[in-house]
Amino acid sequence: MHTESHTQSIHIFVTRGNEHIKVEFDSDVATGLDIKRRVGGSELDGLYHRVHGDVVEVADDEVVELTNGMQFTLVPNGRVS
């Protein structure tokens, strides 16, 4: 029996304004900055993820373990305080 290893893409969703952007990653980890850049964001933008009902900011250098269907929000040129 021949078994092949398949790399499965991870799909996440990022809301930027009125846009809901589906983003595909070939890896199950990415930094906050990687996610921002995939949707045209920059270091100046805020990236947020809802965890157990709380909204948590994702730092640019923070490594996020991605799972299919994760949802993030990008706030252009700002951060929510």
PASEBA-1860 file (N, C-alpha, C; in nm, 3 decimals):
! residues 81
1> MHTESHTQ> 0.084/-0.118/0.000/0.000/0.000/0.000/0.088/0.124/0.000 ~ 0.063/0.215/-0.089/0.140/0.339/-0.101/0.061/0.452/-0.037 ~ 0.123/0.520/0.058/0.058/0.631/0.125/0.130/0.760/0.089 ~ 0.053/0.858/0.043/0.111/0.988/0.010/0.078/1.087/0.119 ~ 0.172/1.176/0.143/0.149/1.283/0.238/0.098/1.405/0.162 ~ -0.013/1.457/0.206/-0.071/1.576/0.142/-0.064/1.693/0.238 ~ -0.012/1.803/0.188/-0.012/1.925/0.268/-0.147/1.992/0.246 ~ -0.218/2.011/0.354/-0.349/2.073/0.344/-0.337/2.221/0.374
9> SIHIFVTR> -0.397/2.301/0.290/-0.397/2.445/0.312/-0.490/2.480/0.427 ~ -0.454/2.587/0.497/-0.536/2.640/0.605/-0.603/2.767/0.553 ~ -0.733/2.777/0.573/-0.808/2.895/0.530/-0.857/2.971/0.653 ~ -0.822/3.099/0.657/-0.870/3.187/0.764/-0.945/3.302/0.700 ~ -1.012/3.382/0.782/-1.089/3.494/0.731/-1.051/3.619/0.807 ~ -1.032/3.728/0.732/-0.996/3.856/0.792/-1.098/3.959/0.746 ~ -1.158/4.028/0.843/-1.251/4.136/0.813/-1.172/4.266/0.815 ~ -1.182/4.340/0.706/-1.118/4.471/0.694/-1.224/4.566/0.641
17> GNEHIKVE> -1.276/4.652/0.730/-1.386/4.739/0.691/-1.507/4.654/0.657 ~ -1.561/4.672/0.537/-1.676/4.594/0.491/-1.636/4.469/0.415 ~ -1.506/4.445/0.402/-1.456/4.329/0.328/-1.435/4.210/0.421 ~ -1.472/4.092/0.373/-1.445/3.968/0.443/-1.355/3.887/0.350 ~ -1.227/3.880/0.386/-1.126/3.824/0.296/-1.087/3.684/0.341 ~ -1.096/3.590/0.248/-1.051/3.453/0.274/-0.903/3.445/0.237 ~ -0.822/3.396/0.332/-0.677/3.390/0.311/-0.632/3.246/0.326 ~ -0.546/3.201/0.236/-0.496/3.064/0.239/-0.350/3.063/0.280
25> FDSDVATG> -0.317/2.975/0.373/-0.178/2.954/0.416/-0.140/2.809/0.390 ~ -0.016/2.787/0.352/0.035/2.652/0.331/0.093/2.594/0.459 ~ 0.096/2.673/0.564/0.150/2.632/0.693/0.043/2.655/0.799 ~ 0.055/2.586/0.912/-0.043/2.605/1.018/0.003/2.706/1.123 ~ 0.109/2.781/1.092/0.154/2.890/1.178/0.186/3.013/1.093 ~ 0.162/3.130/1.151/0.194/3.257/1.085/0.208/3.363/1.194 ~ 0.284/3.466/1.165/0.292/3.578/1.259/0.177/3.674/1.232 ~ 0.153/3.761/1.328/0.051/3.863/1.309/0.080/3.947/1.186
33> LDIKRRVG> 0.207/3.981/1.166/0.245/4.062/1.050/0.222/3.985/0.920 ~ 0.249/3.854/0.919/0.221/3.773/0.799/0.074/3.782/0.761 ~ -0.013/3.772/0.861/-0.157/3.777/0.835/-0.195/3.915/0.782 ~ -0.144/4.021/0.847/-0.173/4.157/0.802/-0.132/4.178/0.657 ~ -0.012/4.136/0.624/0.040/4.159/0.489/-0.039/4.082/0.383 ~ -0.092/3.965/0.419/-0.170/3.887/0.322/-0.296/3.959/0.277 ~ -0.344/4.052/0.360/-0.466/4.127/0.323/-0.435/4.273/0.293 ~ -0.306/4.302/0.269/-0.267/4.438/0.232/-0.247/4.532/0.348
41> GSELDGLY> -0.233/4.480/0.468/-0.212/4.562/0.586/-0.065/4.591/0.611 ~ -0.040/4.674/0.714/0.097/4.710/0.749/0.116/4.703/0.900 ~ 0.236/4.738/0.944/0.269/4.739/1.087/0.183/4.839/1.164 ~ 0.132/4.940/1.097/0.052/5.043/1.161/-0.090/4.997/1.193 ~ -0.132/4.888/1.130/-0.268/4.838/1.147/-0.278/4.748/1.270 ~ -0.395/4.744/1.329/-0.420/4.654/1.441/-0.482/4.525/1.390 ~ -0.442/4.412/1.447/-0.499/4.281/1.411/-0.555/4.220/1.538 ~ -0.680/4.174/1.530/-0.750/4.124/1.648/-0.813/3.989/1.619
49> HRVHGDVV> -0.823/3.908/1.725/-0.881/3.774/1.717/-0.968/3.754/1.841 ~ -1.084/3.694/1.822/-1.173/3.668/1.935/-1.137/3.532/1.996 ~ -1.105/3.534/2.126/-1.067/3.412/2.198/-1.158/3.399/2.320 ~ -1.239/3.295/2.321/-1.330/3.268/2.434/-1.413/3.391/2.470 ~ -1.463/3.462/2.369/-1.548/3.578/2.392/-1.474/3.709/2.411 ~ -1.344/3.704/2.430/-1.264/3.826/2.447/-1.194/3.861/2.316 ~ -1.180/3.989/2.289/-1.106/4.035/2.171/-0.962/4.059/2.214 ~ -0.870/3.991/2.146/-0.729/3.996/2.182/-0.649/4.050/2.064
57> EVADDEVV> -0.562/4.148/2.090/-0.475/4.199/1.985/-0.365/4.099/1.956 ~ -0.335/4.079/1.828/-0.227/3.991/1.785/-0.108/4.078/1.747 ~ 0.002/4.063/1.819/0.124/4.141/1.792/0.186/4.098/1.660 ~ 0.260/4.190/1.598/0.325/4.161/1.470/0.416/4.039/1.478 ~ 0.489/4.024/1.589/0.585/3.913/1.600/0.527/3.790/1.670 ~ 0.399/3.795/1.704/0.335/3.682/1.771/0.308/3.570/1.671 ~ 0.346/3.448/1.707/0.321/3.333/1.621/0.184/3.276/1.657 ~ 0.099/3.267/1.557/-0.038/3.218/1.575/-0.048/3.079/1.515
65> ELTNGMQF> -0.103/2.984/1.591/-0.131/2.851/1.538/-0.265/2.858/1.467 ~ -0.261/2.845/1.335/-0.380/2.862/1.253/-0.461/2.735/1.243 ~ -0.592/2.751/1.247/-0.683/2.641/1.220/-0.786/2.692/1.119 ~ -0.839/2.601/1.041/-0.938/2.639/0.940/-1.054/2.714/1.002 ~ -1.090/2.824/0.937/-1.206/2.900/0.979/-1.180/3.009/1.081 ~ -1.055/3.021/1.129/-1.026/3.128/1.226/-1.065/3.262/1.165 ~ -1.112/3.353/1.252/-1.154/3.485/1.205/-1.078/3.594/1.279 ~ -1.029/3.688/1.200/-0.953/3.801/1.252/-1.018/3.930/1.202
73> TLVPNGRV> -0.985/4.040/1.268/-1.029/4.173/1.224/-0.906/4.261/1.212 ~ -0.894/4.330/1.098/-0.785/4.424/1.075/-0.841/4.564/1.087 ~ -0.778/4.646/1.173/-0.819/4.785/1.189/-0.711/4.873/1.126 ~ -0.739/4.926/1.005/-0.638/5.006/0.936/-0.595/5.128/1.016 ~ -0.463/5.148/1.021/-0.402/5.266/1.085/-0.447/5.289/1.228 ~ -0.467/5.182/1.300/-0.507/5.205/1.437/-0.521/5.080/1.519 ~ -0.536/5.104/1.647/-0.554/4.995/1.740/-0.670/5.031/1.831 ~ -0.743/4.931/1.870/-0.855/4.952/1.962/-0.800/4.947/2.102
81> S> -0.837/5.046/2.184/-0.787/5.045/2.322/-0.901/5.033/2.420
END
